[in-house]
Amino acid sequence: MGKNQHVTPKDDMWQVKGAGNSRATSLHQTQQQAINAARDIAKNQKSELFIHNREGQIRERNSYGNDSYPPKG
């Protein structure tokens, strides 16, 4: 499983950053652009995607890896 991806604000832009990385993977004008880029990385690496709001709090979390608790049905 790869590094979890985080979409966080950076100045007036949005960054995609792998967990534990000191530098951003990419910078984007809008949060949606950053989410799309981070989702592709998370799917490719079978990891999780954390989307933060402007205050830095996690507002959404998606798993694209080996989910430890898959839903029944």
N, C-alpha and C positions, 0 to 999 in steps of 0.2 A: 504494500500500500504506500502511496506517495504522500507528500506533504499536504496537509490541509491548506486550503486557499481562503484568504480573507479579503473582502472588499471593504476598504476603509477610506475615510476622507483624508485628503492631503492638500492643504492650502485651499484653492478654489477648484480642485479636481478630485478625482477618485482613483485610488490605486488598487492593484491586485498584488497581493504579497503572500508568498508561501510562509507557512508557520516556521518561525525561527530564523527567517531570512532578515538581513539588515537592510537590504535594498528591495525596492518594488520590482515586480516582474514587468508591470506595465502601468502607464498612466492614461486616464480617459477623461474626456470632457463631462460625461454624464455617468451617473451611477448605473444606469441600465447597460451602457456599453461595457463598463467594468464587470458587471454581473455576467454578461454574455461571455466575455473572455475568461473569467474565472471558472464558469461552469464547464467550458470546454476543457480547461486544464484539469479540473477535479474529475471529470468523466474519464479523461485519458489516464490519469494517475490512480483512479479508483479511490478517491479520498473524499473529504467533506468540504463543503462550501459554507463559509460564515459570512453573512451580509450584515454590516454594521450601519447604524444611522449616523447622522452628523455629530452626535454627542459621543460616538464611539461604542455605544451599547449594541449588542447583538440583537438584531430585529428578526432575523430569519436564519435557519440552518437546514442544509440539505445534504443527504448522504448519497454518494455515487459509488461507494465501495462495498465492501463486505459488511452489510448491515447485521449487527449482532442481535437485533430484535426485529425480524421481518414480520409484517402483519399477516394474519391468517386470512385465508379466504380465497 
